[in-house]
Amino acid sequence: MIGVGLLGATVTVATTAPAQQLRGTPGAPSAVMTPQGLQLPAPTPPFTGQILPNAVDSTTAWPPQVMPPDRAPNVLLILTDDVGYAAPSTFGGVIPTPTLDRVAQAGLRYTTFHTTALCSPTRAALLTGRNHHQVGFGNISELSSGYPGYNSIVPPETATIGRILQDNGYATAWFGKNHNVPPWEASTAGPFTNWPVGMGFEYFYGFVGGDTSQWQPGNLFRNTTPIHPYVGQPPGSWNLITAMADDAITYIRTNTEIAPNRPWFIHYAPGGTHAPHHPTREWIERIEALRLFDDGWEKLRERIFENQKRLGVIPANAVLPPWPDFLPRWDSLSADEKRLFIRQVTVYAAYLAYTDHEIGRVIAEVERLGQIDNTLIIYISGDNGSSAEGSLNGTPNEVMYFNGVAMTAEQQLPFIPVWGTDRTYNHMAVPWTWAFGTPYRWTKQVASHFGGTRNGMAISWPARITDRGGIRNQFHHVIDIVPTILDLVGIPQPNMVNGIAQRPMDGVSMAYTLPRENAAAPSTRHTQYFEILGNRAIYHDGWIASTTPAAPPWAGVTAPIPSDVMNGYRWELYNMTEDPTQIRDLASAQPDRLRSMQELFIMEGTRNQVFPLNNSISAMIAARPGPAAGRNRFVYSGPSCCTQANAAPNTLNRSYRITAEIEVPQGGANGMLVTQGGRFSGWGFYLREGRPVFTMNLLDVERAKWEAPQALPPGRHTLVFDYTMTPQGPIPFGHGGTGVLTVDGQEVARRSIPRSTPFTYAWDETFDVGMDTGTPVDDRDYQVPFNFTGRIGQIVVETGETPVTTEVVIRFLAELAARARDAERPAPGVAPAQQRRP
């Protein structure tokens, strides 16, 4: 039944649809309908007017407009990236984050909030209210594999908060990072079901993938259209952190002015502070002036710990763990090393401060429009712990890390003047990362310890939260955010969306923590599992059992690790009430409790699709579906751009041939024929000064080049680059080979190279034909844009079979682990005591 208000009277109309509450005057375009939410979208209610033979005798009635409940708040859900618990000032850090401070002072600060230890999994869990394996994200999307818990596909049985709120009348938008599109669907060919616009977000402005250059983002989209707003801008004048804030401000203002009674939901997810750390020069200079890091990483950690105790954001009985033996001490460094490392962390700190400032601009617009009192702001400081993906010494090019390459501090010194500019894809040294996890141990990727999973969070809602500046210590997890939003907005969790029955949410509402009288209420979350790349833990009622990391994240993609993930790890046991920083391992003292916790992990893991466990790089080369699957011949007949790697030809670790049939006009031609990647890794086939050139960019360290000696005359030509890989040695990837460049059947250049890129090209740059977006593979040859000025008849890319199979990689890693075990040799950066296993 539904009640219809009609000129002050109530008329009851029978219907089989779920109950709907109509508000407004039936017959008027302003009539609104508030769905009761169990079935989405809500069925259309019956016509409430009267139809007679003549219109003059009939009564009109417009279909009601779906709207949220009365006084439903706007919702601004903010998620920053790779921010350790101890980085922002709000949770004891030295980096100024006044916006996060203000949200906490206007509302509540949550000190025992958890993520999953990795980007894609946290984001999938955040937006669905389900554990990350339940929604296909046991790993990042680029490492997806064909198991339900790891396939990077959010199933329709787990609708996102965007879909739920949109179907309940909210305006919905997503700004910034989207790391949850299956990689083979991340192209302009779609399908777009798993993009924001297919998951309940009416508007999307952001990048698809794990990270991007903030100066020249090659993977930036508006809805599903690639855009390149930085083109033509002076270097250093355009930055995505500011651009997305501008776009969000415009969106909020437009929606508020046009439809002031329709609340909005915004997921705001800037790239900061994931590498590359790209703040503006102004922010670097501001942080430099503060001289926050001159005393080094150990002193920084001690200072943060004192701040945390003073602020009350760690338990009073928390103990600062000793500095680990496998990380260098500040006093052991040379003056040059200190200078480099201070520059690295200064740029990182500037990036965090800059990101927080731009978030503040968005919130200031909400306030300027008079919306702040009825806006629920949830500001989560990081999607996992601080990142150790920069290697022990940091790196000017993060793509190196994911290809198993590290640079010494001495090799990085020349990059100091340009650190953080578009000339670097930079990341900081691991000891800074460790300090930004204070007082907890370990880092991003390590789901077993709080250094990888504990993140600060603040929530404000002036119309509802009266305990301004309060602190909440209840144990909660990122899956609890969606149930909390729905609870506070007054919308039930749906049991049917688009005709598909929904799985119950794993999260629990945190709304009980808002009232002042419930500040010390017991947590309603009793159990939570954690697992990323084999590192795992299980929490239950104040206890946590954790595996000891077999190798640190910074050890690289070929670190020796146990091939038996299930049984090859040692377990630790901690009483969180007495030992909140996981220092006193009770595994030997309480074996029965440990055993019961391990059994609980198996039950939770089975229920949540955690198995089979995988801790190796074999997922990097796993076969995936999509438009490139099973193909070895790709044909392009004209310009195209912005195809990401999993939908493009794969030239890694194999022989290949690229044939370009082109026509050169009178006066000659220049420009890109076909390319993948850019300044930090990739390759390009192009005409420069009329001469055919093929360039391999090997991680911005060296470039191999094949170049014709003469410019092409006008007319039709066939250009071929033929690369033959020559496998050598026991390592199954990154082999060298011989490349031959021919013009109209005549060889014009031949060169052999000892090595090639082993695992990935620059992921924020795309596969382009007839143009180059993002950055050039060689700045000395050309600048972007570099459109081909001739005519493309056909570009054909043919790829050979690769010797790198999952079986080969697993055998190789097992051999590495056996050698390390036999020699009792630790992985790079790990002390022997940390590496040995019983």
Buried (B, 14 or more C-beta within 10 A) or exposed (E): EBEBBBEEEEEEEEBEBBBBBBBBBBBEEEBBBBBBBBBBBBEEBEBBEEEEEEEEEEBBBBEBBBBBBEEBBBBBBBBBBBBBBBBBBBBBBBBBBBBBBBBBBBBBBBBBBBBBBBBBBBBBBBBBBBBBBBBBBBBBBBBBBEBBBBBBBBBBBBBBBBBBBBBBBBBBBBBBBBBBBBBBBBBBBBEBBBBBBBBBBBBBBBBBBBBBBBBBBBBBBEBBEBBBEBEEEEEEEBBBBBBBBEBBBEBBBEBBEEEEEBBBBBBBBBBBBBBBBBBBEEBBEBBBEBEBBEEBBBEBBBBBBEBBBEBEBBBEEBBBBEBBEBBBEBEEBEEEBBBBBBBBBBBBBBBBBBBBBBBBBBBBBBEEBEBBEBBBBBBBBBBBBBBBBBBBBBBBBBBBBBBBBBBEBEBBBEBBEEBBBBBBBBBBBBBBBBBBBBBBBBBBBBBBBBBBBBBBBBBBBBEBBEBEEBBBBBBBBBBBBBBBBBBBBBBEBBEBBEEEEBBEBBBBBBBBBBBEEBBEEEBBBEEBBBBBBBBBBBBBEBBBBBBBBBBBBBBBBBBBBBBEBEEBBBBBBBBBEEBBBBBEBBBEEBEEBBBBBBEBBBEBBEEBBBBEBBBBBBBBBBEBBBBBEEEBEBEBEEBBBBBBBBBBBBBBBBBBBBBBBBBBEEEBBBBBBBBBBBBBBBBBBBBBEBBBBBBBBBBBBEBBBBBBEEBBEEEEBBBBBBBBBEBEEEBBBBBBBBBBBBBEEEEBBEBEBEBBBBBBBBBBBBBBBBBBBBBBBBEEBBEBBBEBBBBBBEBBBBBBEBEBBBEBBBBBBBEBBEEBBEEEEBBBBBEEEBBEEE
